[in-house]
Amino acid sequence: MDAAERIFLARGFHATTMAAVASQSGMSKKTLYQLFDSKDALLAAIVERRFAPLTRPPEPDAGRALRDTLRDLLLQAVTFILSPQEIDFTRLLIADRGSGAAMARALGPQSAFIGRTTLVRWLANQATALRLADAQEAAALMIGMALGDWHVRLLLRSIDQPSAQQLQHRVDRAVEVFLTAIVGNARISDPA
């Protein structure tokens, strides 16, 4: 999968062949096809692996303040989405998705990315305490607020990568705005 990802990023999805991936992986094409029955399946496995850190079940809060856990989960998602590797991969997906149905098939299970994140699962577990009707919508709003214009501008290469401090500040503000607007109490600090 590492070799395939490198080749996809360098050549694009449609220009990449299974023969090139097999060669870069030091295996025969037959062996590669025993592992992945198609290039679509290989891409789907790569995407699934990339998103794995953000889709683990939520860990118990162990008495942590809601605000702190929310901040950590949102920072994890935003840091991932804005990472240089993910920006490059997103560019690949955007460039190749419009050119064929194969990309859409490979990405089908990942289309609802936000809905599968640990952030959504945690919000769903806290729905009563946070007075949320829809955890997925809440996560999408928070991620969108924290990403702001940075995501598009990074995709367009019109800004430099935000620093860890800038990301933390943006996430802190997004959490404060979210808790004030959605929950009506920006001072939530009691453990769940």
C-alpha positions as a Markdown table, in Angstrom:
| # | Residue | x | y | z |
|---|---|---|---|---|
| 1 | Met | 0.0 | 0.0 | 0.0 |
| 2 | Asp | 2.9 | 2.4 | 0.7 |
| 3 | Ala | 4.3 | 1.8 | -2.8 |
| 4 | Ala | 0.8 | 2.3 | -4.4 |
| 5 | Glu | 0.2 | 5.5 | -2.4 |
| 6 | Arg | 3.5 | 6.9 | -3.6 |
| 7 | Ile | 2.8 | 6.0 | -7.2 |
| 8 | Phe | -0.8 | 7.3 | -7.0 |
| 9 | Leu | 0.5 | 10.7 | -5.7 |
| 10 | Ala | 3.2 | 10.9 | -8.4 |
| 11 | Arg | 1.2 | 9.7 | -11.4 |
| 12 | Gly | -2.5 | 10.0 | -10.4 |
| 13 | Phe | -4.9 | 7.2 | -9.9 |
| 14 | His | -5.8 | 6.5 | -13.5 |
| 15 | Ala | -2.2 | 6.7 | -14.8 |
| 16 | Thr | -1.1 | 4.2 | -12.2 |
| 17 | Thr | -1.1 | 0.5 | -13.2 |
| 18 | Met | -1.2 | -2.5 | -11.0 |
| 19 | Ala | 2.0 | -3.6 | -12.8 |
| 20 | Ala | 3.8 | -0.5 | -11.7 |
| 21 | Val | 2.6 | -1.0 | -8.1 |
| 22 | Ala | 3.7 | -4.7 | -8.2 |
| 23 | Ser | 7.1 | -3.7 | -9.5 |
| 24 | Gln | 7.6 | -1.0 | -6.9 |
| 25 | Ser | 6.5 | -3.4 | -4.2 |
| 26 | Gly | 9.0 | -6.1 | -5.3 |
| 27 | Met | 6.2 | -8.6 | -6.1 |
| 28 | Ser | 4.6 | -10.1 | -9.1 |
| 29 | Lys | 1.4 | -8.7 | -10.5 |
| 30 | Lys | -0.3 | -12.0 | -9.8 |
| 31 | Thr | 0.7 | -11.7 | -6.1 |
| 32 | Leu | -0.6 | -8.2 | -6.0 |
| 33 | Tyr | -3.9 | -9.3 | -7.5 |
| 34 | Gln | -4.2 | -12.0 | -4.8 |
| 35 | Leu | -4.0 | -9.2 | -2.2 |
| 36 | Phe | -6.2 | -6.7 | -4.0 |
| 37 | Asp | -8.6 | -7.8 | -6.7 |
| 38 | Ser | -8.5 | -4.4 | -8.4 |
| 39 | Lys | -6.9 | -1.0 | -8.4 |
| 40 | Asp | -10.1 | 0.3 | -6.9 |
| 41 | Ala | -9.8 | -2.1 | -4.0 |
| 42 | Leu | -6.2 | -1.1 | -3.5 |
| 43 | Leu | -7.2 | 2.6 | -3.3 |
| 44 | Ala | -10.1 | 1.8 | -1.0 |
| 45 | Ala | -7.6 | 0.0 | 1.4 |
| 46 | Ile | -5.2 | 2.9 | 1.3 |
| 47 | Val | -8.0 | 5.4 | 2.1 |
| 48 | Glu | -9.3 | 3.2 | 4.9 |
| 49 | Arg | -5.8 | 2.9 | 6.4 |
| 50 | Arg | -5.2 | 6.7 | 6.2 |
| 51 | Phe | -8.5 | 7.4 | 8.1 |
| 52 | Ala | -8.0 | 4.6 | 10.7 |
| 53 | Pro | -6.5 | 6.9 | 13.4 |
| 54 | Leu | -9.6 | 9.1 | 13.2 |
| 55 | Thr | -12.2 | 6.3 | 13.3 |
| 56 | Arg | -11.2 | 4.4 | 16.4 |
| 57 | Pro | -13.8 | 4.0 | 19.1 |
| 58 | Pro | -13.7 | 6.8 | 21.6 |
| 59 | Glu | -11.6 | 6.1 | 24.7 |
| 60 | Pro | -13.3 | 6.5 | 28.1 |
| 61 | Asp | -13.2 | 10.1 | 29.3 |
| 62 | Ala | -11.9 | 9.1 | 32.8 |
| 63 | Gly | -13.3 | 12.2 | 34.4 |
| 64 | Arg | -11.9 | 14.6 | 31.8 |
| 65 | Ala | -13.8 | 17.8 | 31.2 |
| 66 | Leu | -16.0 | 17.8 | 28.1 |
| 67 | Arg | -14.3 | 20.8 | 26.7 |
| 68 | Asp | -10.8 | 19.2 | 27.0 |
| 69 | Thr | -11.9 | 15.9 | 25.2 |
| 70 | Leu | -13.8 | 17.9 | 22.6 |
| 71 | Arg | -10.7 | 20.0 | 21.9 |
| 72 | Asp | -8.4 | 17.0 | 21.7 |
| 73 | Leu | -10.7 | 15.2 | 19.2 |
| 74 | Leu | -11.3 | 18.2 | 17.1 |
| 75 | Leu | -7.5 | 19.0 | 17.0 |
| 76 | Gln | -6.8 | 15.4 | 15.9 |
| 77 | Ala | -9.3 | 15.7 | 13.0 |
| 78 | Val | -8.1 | 19.1 | 11.9 |
| 79 | Thr | -4.4 | 18.2 | 12.2 |
| 80 | Phe | -5.0 | 15.1 | 10.0 |
| 81 | Ile | -7.1 | 16.9 | 7.4 |
| 82 | Leu | -4.6 | 19.8 | 7.1 |
| 83 | Ser | -1.4 | 17.7 | 7.1 |
| 84 | Pro | 0.8 | 18.0 | 4.0 |
| 85 | Gln | 0.3 | 14.3 | 3.3 |
| 86 | Glu | -3.5 | 14.5 | 3.4 |
| 87 | Ile | -3.5 | 17.8 | 1.4 |
| 88 | Asp | -1.5 | 16.0 | -1.3 |
| 89 | Phe | -3.8 | 13.0 | -1.2 |
| 90 | Thr | -6.9 | 15.2 | -1.3 |
| 91 | Arg | -5.5 | 16.9 | -4.4 |
| 92 | Leu | -5.1 | 13.5 | -6.0 |
| 93 | Leu | -8.7 | 12.5 | -5.2 |
| 94 | Ile | -10.0 | 15.8 | -6.5 |
| 95 | Ala | -8.0 | 15.6 | -9.7 |
| 96 | Asp | -9.0 | 12.0 | -10.5 |
| 97 | Arg | -12.5 | 11.8 | -9.1 |
| 98 | Gly | -14.0 | 13.9 | -12.0 |
| 99 | Ser | -12.4 | 11.7 | -14.6 |
| 100 | Gly | -14.2 | 8.5 | -13.9 |
| 101 | Ala | -16.5 | 6.3 | -11.9 |
| 102 | Ala | -13.6 | 4.1 | -10.7 |
| 103 | Met | -12.5 | 6.8 | -8.2 |
| 104 | Ala | -16.1 | 7.1 | -6.9 |
| 105 | Arg | -16.4 | 3.4 | -6.4 |
| 106 | Ala | -13.0 | 3.2 | -4.6 |
| 107 | Leu | -14.0 | 6.1 | -2.3 |
| 108 | Gly | -17.7 | 5.0 | -1.8 |
| 109 | Pro | -17.2 | 3.7 | 1.8 |
| 110 | Gln | -15.2 | 6.8 | 2.8 |
| 111 | Ser | -17.7 | 9.3 | 1.5 |
| 112 | Ala | -19.2 | 9.7 | 4.9 |
| 113 | Phe | -15.8 | 10.3 | 6.5 |
| 114 | Ile | -17.0 | 12.7 | 9.2 |
| 115 | Gly | -19.8 | 10.4 | 10.2 |
| 116 | Arg | -17.2 | 7.7 | 11.0 |
| 117 | Thr | -14.8 | 9.7 | 13.1 |
| 118 | Thr | -14.1 | 9.3 | 16.8 |
| 119 | Leu | -15.3 | 12.8 | 17.2 |
| 120 | Val | -18.8 | 11.9 | 16.0 |
| 121 | Arg | -18.9 | 8.8 | 18.1 |
| 122 | Trp | -17.8 | 10.8 | 21.2 |
| 123 | Leu | -20.4 | 13.5 | 20.5 |
| 124 | Ala | -23.1 | 10.9 | 20.1 |
| 125 | Asn | -22.1 | 9.5 | 23.5 |
| 126 | Gln | -22.4 | 13.0 | 25.0 |
| 127 | Ala | -25.5 | 14.0 | 23.1 |
| 128 | Thr | -27.6 | 14.4 | 26.3 |
| 129 | Ala | -24.9 | 16.4 | 28.2 |
| 130 | Leu | -24.3 | 18.6 | 25.2 |
| 131 | Arg | -28.0 | 18.8 | 24.2 |
| 132 | Leu | -27.2 | 17.7 | 20.6 |
| 133 | Ala | -29.9 | 16.5 | 18.2 |
| 134 | Asp | -27.4 | 15.3 | 15.5 |
| 135 | Ala | -23.8 | 14.4 | 16.4 |
| 136 | Gln | -22.7 | 14.1 | 12.8 |
| 137 | Glu | -24.0 | 17.6 | 12.0 |
| 138 | Ala | -22.3 | 19.0 | 15.1 |
| 139 | Ala | -19.0 | 17.4 | 14.1 |
| 140 | Ala | -19.2 | 18.7 | 10.6 |
| 141 | Leu | -19.9 | 22.2 | 11.8 |
| 142 | Met | -17.0 | 22.1 | 14.3 |
| 143 | Ile | -14.6 | 20.7 | 11.7 |
| 144 | Gly | -15.7 | 23.2 | 9.1 |
| 145 | Met | -15.3 | 26.0 | 11.6 |
| 146 | Ala | -11.8 | 24.9 | 12.6 |
| 147 | Leu | -10.7 | 24.3 | 9.1 |
| 148 | Gly | -12.0 | 27.7 | 8.0 |
| 149 | Asp | -10.5 | 28.9 | 4.7 |
| 150 | Trp | -7.2 | 27.1 | 5.4 |
| 151 | His | -8.2 | 23.8 | 3.8 |
| 152 | Val | -9.1 | 25.4 | 0.4 |
| 153 | Arg | -6.1 | 27.7 | 0.5 |
| 154 | Leu | -3.7 | 24.8 | 1.3 |
| 155 | Leu | -5.2 | 22.8 | -1.6 |
| 156 | Leu | -4.6 | 25.8 | -3.8 |
| 157 | Arg | -1.1 | 26.2 | -2.4 |
| 158 | Ser | -1.9 | 29.9 | -1.6 |
| 159 | Ile | -0.7 | 29.7 | 2.1 |
| 160 | Asp | 2.0 | 27.9 | 4.1 |
| 161 | Gln | 1.1 | 25.1 | 6.4 |
| 162 | Pro | -0.4 | 26.5 | 9.7 |
| 163 | Ser | 1.8 | 26.0 | 12.7 |
| 164 | Ala | 0.8 | 23.7 | 15.6 |
| 165 | Gln | 0.2 | 26.8 | 17.7 |
| 166 | Gln | -2.1 | 28.3 | 15.0 |
| 167 | Leu | -4.0 | 25.0 | 14.7 |
| 168 | Gln | -4.5 | 24.9 | 18.5 |
| 169 | His | -5.7 | 28.5 | 18.6 |
| 170 | Arg | -8.2 | 27.8 | 15.8 |
| 171 | Val | -9.5 | 24.7 | 17.5 |
| 172 | Asp | -9.8 | 26.4 | 20.8 |
| 173 | Arg | -11.9 | 29.2 | 19.2 |
| 174 | Ala | -14.0 | 26.7 | 17.4 |
| 175 | Val | -14.7 | 24.7 | 20.6 |
| 176 | Glu | -15.6 | 27.9 | 22.4 |
| 177 | Val | -18.0 | 29.1 | 19.7 |
| 178 | Phe | -19.5 | 25.7 | 19.4 |
| 179 | Leu | -20.1 | 25.3 | 23.1 |
| 180 | Thr | -21.5 | 28.9 | 23.4 |
| 181 | Ala | -23.8 | 28.5 | 20.4 |
| 182 | Ile | -24.9 | 24.9 | 20.6 |
| 183 | Val | -24.8 | 24.2 | 24.3 |
| 184 | Gly | -25.4 | 27.8 | 25.5 |
| 185 | Asn | -22.7 | 27.5 | 28.1 |
| 186 | Ala | -19.1 | 28.2 | 27.1 |
| 187 | Arg | -18.0 | 27.4 | 30.7 |
| 188 | Ile | -18.6 | 23.7 | 30.6 |
| 189 | Ser | -15.8 | 22.0 | 32.4 |
| 190 | Asp | -17.6 | 19.3 | 34.5 |
| 191 | Pro | -16.5 | 15.7 | 33.7 |
| 192 | Ala | -19.0 | 13.7 | 31.7 |
